Amino acid sequence: MDQDGAETDFSASSSVTGDRATVVVRGEVDMSTADAMYQAATGKGARGATLDLRAVTFFDSAAIHALIRLAERYPDAFEVIPSAPVRRVLDISGLSTQPWLVQGEPG
């Protein structure tokens, strides 16, 4: 829920190619939606995941925790494509140098 009490704007759509999940997330990732993002990246036999967060507008500590859990689950097969707000939160939290964080625009 946001500060006004209205439902948050959130969606996470997942597709699996081979053994890699690609999850496109949009809207607000917070304590009420972070687990849904995590679950979207861990289903259907995935052995790796790409999180496309370019449409994420809000990212809190629960979302950071979900990222860390995913990085632990997929130590060599995880990447995050951040939006500017996500990158700012990861910078502040000291996670901006993690190997799973895509720097610049993905190619």
Secondary structure by P-SEA (a helix, b strand, c coil): cccccccccbbbbbbbcccbbbbbbccccccccaaaaaaaaccccccbbbbcccccccccaaaaaaaaaaaaacccbbbbbccaaaaaaaaaacccccccccccccc
